Amino acid sequence: MSGERNWAENLTYSAERVVRPRTAGELRDIVRAGGPLRALGTRHCFNDIADTTGALVSLADMPREIDVTAAGVRVSGGVRYGDVAPVLEENGRALANLASLPHISVAGAVATGTHGSGDRVPSLSAAVRAVTILTPDGDDVTLTREDADFGGAVVHLGALGIVTSLELDTEPSYQVAQHAFDAPRWDAILADYDEVTSLGDSVSIFTTWRDPEAADQLWVKTRVTGGAAGVDESAIARLGARAADGPRHPIPGVGAEACNPQGGVPGPWFERLPHFRMDFTPSVGAELQSEFFVARGDAPAAIDAVRGIADVIAPLLHVCEIRSMAADDLWLSPSSGRDSVALHFTWRLDEPAVRAALPLLEGALAPFDARPHWGKVFTRPGDEVAAQYVRMDDFRALREKLDPEGRMQNDFTRRLGL
């Protein structure tokens, strides 16, 4: 066994070996050699979605390709968002959104439906305009938005092959300012959730669930237009919040050195949209994560349901973050077909205790048809999760077409009935 572990070190991969090809030819030879396969990205998944009993294939040593065009940007499979963003900025271009940390690979984030935040901005996967997959037969397959199977090939859970390149939409570069506020009141948040998330282009509510009356923080990130970078002070007053008196980390009591600048100071999009800086360890490092997506209209009730079990989950938490995103049309995206709100839980690194508490949390969110993030810890049976996706049968057919021998299958996909 390889002995390799994921980022959080809560999982030791079952793989016999980890291979790191340096050329496209080496990669093709590895794939054509036979046996079980999975792609290994930046290891920022907290479950066994990337595991295999055969070969884990890392593209980290492959040539890094970032080709900016007037239509978008083409990136190779092993590239991280933090690698892409400065190159785009040098060319006067930008992405519409970024996740909270830039350390993750583009291919891995897209494959699991990872997202940023914004009422009008869908998941990171929705920015994909083309994807090239090296199938288990060793053939290159490129799918674009014009192809019937494109919606299944983007958020693919690693089940179709090795993604060797993606093309993403871009737009003209822009600046963002972010403000942090302390102690917004829950009664005001839940009374007009839409007003809260419309305060900026990207809005995050952070809570430890220890105060029944107020969340811990509200972060508002706003595109700077015409020199203006402020936040509606009257709305902040209605929330009972107050401006932070200095830089904040999402987790109370942790220094803000790892975080991007706050205080309303404008800066490049890629130095404000992520919470964390590329040259620091994000969050706390020693942690687990879970995340659940509900329809936007259900968000206030879902948040209130979690408040009802705060005494159980708060002792296990570092912090919970609540964010919104627009719907997309990708078959297995957690925000497919509905504007969504994600409740993200950063847990202390105590997996037995977290797994013991998750059924209670999942039960509280069950009335809202909550979909778990594919790359994070959840305990719902795979068949129940699969049943939440109306195009799951179509995805199974696509998986069978591109991987008829099931070489990309693993325990995770088998639990889903793929």
C-alpha positions in Angstrom: 0.0 0.0 0.0 1.1 3.5 -0.7 0.5 4.9 2.8 -0.5 8.3 1.2 -3.0 10.4 3.1 -5.4 13.2 2.3 -5.0 16.8 3.3 -6.7 16.5 6.7 -4.9 13.2 7.3 -8.2 11.6 8.4 -7.9 9.1 5.5 -5.1 6.8 4.4 -5.6 5.8 0.7 -6.0 2.2 -0.1 -4.0 2.6 -3.3 -1.2 0.2 -4.2 0.8 3.1 -5.6 0.8 6.8 -6.4 2.1 7.6 -9.9 3.2 11.0 -11.0 3.6 11.1 -14.8 5.6 13.9 -16.3 4.3 13.8 -19.9 1.1 13.0 -21.7 2.7 9.9 -23.1 3.6 8.6 -19.6 0.1 9.3 -18.5 -1.5 7.4 -21.4 0.8 4.5 -20.7 -0.2 4.4 -17.1 -3.9 4.5 -18.0 -3.6 1.8 -20.7 -1.7 -0.5 -18.3 -5.0 -1.6 -16.8 -6.3 -2.0 -13.2 -8.3 0.4 -11.0 -7.5 4.1 -11.3 -8.4 7.4 -9.7 -7.1 10.9 -10.2 -5.5 12.5 -7.2 -5.7 16.3 -6.9 -4.7 18.5 -4.0 -6.2 16.0 -1.6 -8.7 18.5 -0.1 -11.5 15.9 0.1 -12.4 14.5 3.5 -13.9 11.2 2.4 -12.9 8.3 0.1 -14.2 9.9 -3.2 -10.6 9.9 -4.6 -9.6 6.5 -3.2 -8.8 3.3 -5.2 -7.2 -0.1 -4.6 -5.1 0.4 -7.7 -3.1 3.5 -8.9 -3.7 7.0 -7.7 -2.7 9.3 -10.6 -1.3 12.8 -9.7 -0.9 15.3 -12.5 1.2 17.6 -10.2 4.4 16.9 -12.1 2.9 17.4 -15.6 3.6 20.6 -17.5 1.6 23.5 -16.2 -0.5 25.0 -19.0 -2.5 28.2 -18.6 -3.5 29.6 -22.0 -5.5 32.8 -21.9 -7.6 33.6 -24.9 -10.3 36.2 -25.7 -12.9 33.6 -25.0 -11.6 32.2 -21.8 -8.7 30.2 -20.3 -7.5 26.7 -20.9 -5.8 25.0 -18.0 -4.2 21.6 -17.6 -5.5 19.1 -15.1 -3.1 19.6 -12.2 -3.3 23.4 -12.1 -4.7 25.1 -8.9 -6.9 28.2 -8.8 -4.1 30.1 -7.1 -1.8 29.3 -10.1 -4.4 30.5 -12.7 -5.6 33.7 -11.1 -2.3 35.8 -11.3 -1.9 34.8 -14.9 -5.4 35.9 -15.7 -4.8 39.2 -13.9 -1.7 39.8 -15.9 -3.9 39.5 -19.0 -6.6 41.7 -17.7 -9.0 38.8 -17.2 -10.8 37.3 -14.2 -13.0 34.5 -13.0 -16.5 35.3 -11.8 -15.9 33.7 -8.5 -13.4 31.6 -6.4 -13.7 29.2 -3.5 -12.7 30.2 0.1 -9.2 28.9 -0.5 -7.2 29.1 -3.8 -5.1 26.0 -2.9 -7.4 23.5 -4.6 -7.0 22.2 -8.1 -9.4 23.4 -10.8 -10.1 19.8 -11.9 -10.8 18.6 -8.4 -13.1 21.5 -7.4 -15.1 21.2 -10.7 -15.5 17.4 -10.3 -17.1 17.8 -6.9 -19.3 20.8 -7.5 -17.3 23.2 -5.3 -18.5 26.8 -5.1 -17.8 30.3 -4.0 -20.5 32.7 -2.9 -23.0 35.1 -4.5 -26.7 35.3 -5.2 -26.1 35.7 -8.9 -23.0 33.5 -9.3 -23.3 29.7 -9.7 -20.8 27.0 -8.7 -17.2 27.0 -10.0 -18.2 24.1 -12.2 -20.6 26.3 -14.1 -17.7 28.3 -15.5 -16.5 25.3 -17.4 -17.0 25.6 -21.2 -15.1 22.5 -22.2 -13.5 19.5 -20.5 -11.1 16.9 -21.9 -11.0 13.5 -20.3 -8.5 10.7 -20.8 -10.8 7.7 -20.6 -9.7 4.4 -19.1 -9.3 3.1 -22.6 -6.6 5.7 -23.1 -8.6 7.9 -25.5 -9.1 11.6 -25.3 -12.7 12.8 -25.2 -13.6 16.5 -25.3 -17.0 17.7 -24.4 -18.3 21.2 -24.8 -21.6 22.9 -23.8 -23.0 22.0 -27.2 -22.7 18.3 -26.4 -25.6 16.4 -25.0 -23.5 14.7 -22.3 -21.7 17.9 -21.2 -23.9 18.3 -18.1 -22.7 15.0 -16.8 -19.0 15.3 -17.7 -18.3 18.4 -15.6 -19.3 17.4 -12.0 -18.2 13.8 -12.6 -17.0 12.6 -9.2 -13.8 11.2 -10.8 -15.8 8.4 -12.3 -15.3 9.0 -16.0 -11.5 9.1 -16.4 -8.6 11.5 -15.8 -9.3 15.2 -16.6 -6.3 16.5 -18.5 -7.6 20.0 -19.3 -10.5 22.4 -18.9 -11.6 25.6 -20.5 -13.2 28.2 -18.3 -15.2 31.4 -18.9 -13.5 34.6 -18.0 -14.4 38.3 -17.8 -12.6 41.6 -17.5 -10.6 41.9 -14.4 -12.2 43.7 -11.4 -11.4 44.8 -7.9 -13.2 43.7 -4.7 -13.3 45.1 -1.2 -14.3 43.1 1.8 -15.7 44.2 5.1 -16.1 42.1 8.3 -18.9 42.7 10.9 -19.4 41.2 14.3 -22.5 39.7 15.9 -25.3 40.0 13.4 -28.5 38.9 15.1 -30.3 35.7 14.1 -33.8 37.1 14.3 -32.8 39.9 11.8 -31.0 37.5 9.5 -33.9 35.0 9.3 -36.5 37.8 9.0 -35.0 38.9 5.7 -32.3 36.5 4.5 -32.4 38.0 1.0 -31.4 41.4 2.3 -28.4 39.9 4.0 -27.1 38.1 1.0 -27.7 41.1 -1.2 -25.3 43.3 0.8 -22.5 42.3 -1.5 -21.4 40.2 -4.4 -20.3 37.5 -2.0 -21.6 37.2 1.6 -20.6 34.7 4.3 -22.3 34.3 7.7 -20.0 32.6 10.2 -21.2 31.1 13.4 -20.0 28.7 16.1 -23.6 28.1 17.2 -22.6 29.0 20.8 -24.7 32.2 21.0 -28.4 31.5 20.5 -29.1 35.2 19.7 -26.3 36.1 17.2 -23.9 34.7 14.6 -20.3 35.4 15.2 -19.4 37.3 12.0 -20.7 38.6 8.6 -18.2 39.0 5.8 -19.3 41.1 2.8 -17.2 41.2 -0.4 -18.3 43.8 -3.0 -17.0 44.6 -6.5 -15.6 48.1 -6.6 -17.4 50.2 -9.1 -16.9 53.9 -9.6 -14.6 54.0 -6.6 -17.3 53.0 -4.2 -16.7 50.0 -1.9 -19.0 50.6 1.0 -21.8 48.4 2.5 -25.3 49.6 3.3 -24.9 51.0 6.8 -28.7 51.0 7.5 -28.9 47.3 6.7 -26.0 46.5 9.0 -27.8 48.5 11.7 -31.0 46.5 11.2 -28.9 43.3 11.7 -27.6 44.7 15.0 -24.1 44.1 13.8 -21.0 46.3 14.3 -18.0 46.8 12.1 -15.0 44.6 13.1 -12.3 46.6 14.9 -9.6 44.8 13.0 -8.9 41.8 10.7 -10.8 38.7 11.4 -10.3 35.0 10.9 -13.4 32.9 10.3 -12.7 31.0 13.5 -12.9 33.1 16.6 -9.7 33.5 18.4 -7.4 32.6 15.5 -5.1 35.2 14.1 -5.9 36.7 10.8 -2.5 36.4 9.2 -3.6 33.7 6.8 -6.6 35.8 5.6 -6.9 38.2 2.7 -7.1 41.9 3.5 -10.3 43.2 5.0 -11.4 46.7 6.2 -12.8 47.8 2.8 -9.5 48.1 1.2 -9.9 47.4 -2.6 -7.7 44.8 -4.2 -7.6 42.3 -7.1 -10.5 39.9 -7.3 -8.2 36.9 -6.5 -6.8 38.5 -3.4 -10.3 39.2 -1.9 -12.8 36.6 -3.0 -10.9 33.7 -1.3 -10.9 34.0 2.5 -7.4 32.7 2.7 -4.0 33.6 1.1 -2.3 31.2 -1.1 1.0 31.3 0.8 -0.6 30.2 4.1 -2.3 27.1 5.4 -6.0 27.7 5.1 -8.5 27.4 7.9 -6.9 25.5 10.8 -5.5 22.5 8.9 -6.3 19.9 11.5 -10.0 19.6 10.7 -12.9 17.8 9.0 -15.5 19.3 6.8 -19.2 18.6 6.0 -21.5 20.7 3.8 -25.2 20.6 2.9 -27.0 22.4 0.2 -30.7 23.4 0.5 -33.0 25.4 -1.9 -32.7 29.1 -1.3 -36.3 29.4 -0.2 -35.8 26.9 2.5 -32.7 28.5 3.9 -34.2 30.4 6.9 -36.1 27.3 8.1 -33.0 25.1 7.6 -30.8 27.5 9.5 -33.3 27.6 12.3 -33.4 23.8 12.4 -29.7 23.7 12.9 -30.0 26.3 15.7 -32.3 23.7 17.4 -29.5 21.2 17.7 -26.7 23.7 18.5 -26.0 22.2 21.8 -25.0 18.9 20.1 -22.9 20.3 17.3 -21.3 23.3 18.8 -18.8 21.4 21.0 -17.5 19.6 17.8 -17.2 22.7 15.6 -14.5 25.2 14.7 -17.0 27.2 12.7 -20.0 27.0 10.4 -20.2 29.1 7.3 -23.5 29.9 5.4 -23.3 31.1 1.7 -25.6 31.3 -1.3 -25.1 30.5 -5.0 -27.2 30.6 -8.1 -28.5 27.4 -9.8 -26.7 25.6 -12.5 -27.8 22.8 -15.0 -25.0 20.3 -14.3 -26.4 16.9 -13.6 -24.6 16.1 -10.4 -23.9 19.6 -9.1 -25.2 20.0 -5.5 -26.8 23.3 -6.7 -28.3 21.7 -9.9 -31.7 23.1 -10.8 -32.2 25.3 -7.8 -30.7 28.5 -6.3 -29.1 27.2 -3.2 -27.7 28.0 0.2 -24.8 25.9 1.6 -24.3 25.3 5.3 -20.6 24.4 5.7 -19.3 22.8 8.9 -15.6 22.9 9.8 -15.3 20.3 12.5 -12.6 19.5 15.0 -10.5 16.5 14.0 -12.5 13.9 15.9 -14.0 11.7 13.2 -15.8 9.2 15.5 -17.6 12.0 17.3 -18.4 13.9 14.1 -19.8 10.8 12.5 -21.9 10.1 15.6 -23.4 13.6 15.4 -23.9 13.8 11.7 -27.1 11.7 11.5 -28.8 14.2 13.9 -27.7 17.1 11.7 -28.7 15.3 8.5 -32.0 14.5 10.1 -32.6 18.1 10.9 -31.9 19.1 7.3 -33.8 16.2 5.7 -37.1 18.0 5.4 -35.3 20.5 3.1 -33.9 17.9 0.7 -30.4 18.8 1.7 -27.7 17.5 -0.7 -24.2 16.8 0.8 -21.1 18.1 -0.8 -19.5 15.2 -2.7 -16.0 15.6 -1.2 -16.9 16.1 2.4 -18.0 13.9 5.3 -21.6 12.7 5.3 -23.4 9.6 6.6 -26.6 9.4 4.5 -26.8 6.1 2.5 -25.6 6.4 -1.0 -28.8 5.4 -2.6 -30.7 8.2 -0.8 -28.2 10.7 -2.0 -28.3 9.4 -5.6 -32.1 9.7 -5.6 -31.8 13.5 -5.1 -30.5 13.9 -8.6 -33.0 13.6 -11.5 -30.2 13.0 -14.0 -28.5 10.2 -12.1 -29.6 7.5 -14.5 -28.2 9.6 -17.3 -24.9 9.9 -15.5 -24.8 6.1 -14.9 -25.3 5.6 -18.7 -22.4 8.1 -19.4 -20.2 6.4 -16.9 -20.9 3.0 -18.5 -20.1 4.5 -22.0 -16.8 6.0 -21.0 -15.7 3.3 -18.4 -17.4 0.1 -19.4 -15.0 -2.0 -17.3 -15.6 0.1 -14.2 -11.9 0.9 -13.7 -12.7 4.3 -12.2 -15.1 2.7 -9.7 -14.4 2.7 -6.0 -16.2 2.2 -2.8 -17.6 5.7 -2.9 -19.2 5.4 -6.4 -20.4 1.9 -5.6 -22.3 3.2 -2.6 -24.1 5.6 -5.0 -24.9 2.7 -7.3 -22.7 3.9 -10.2 
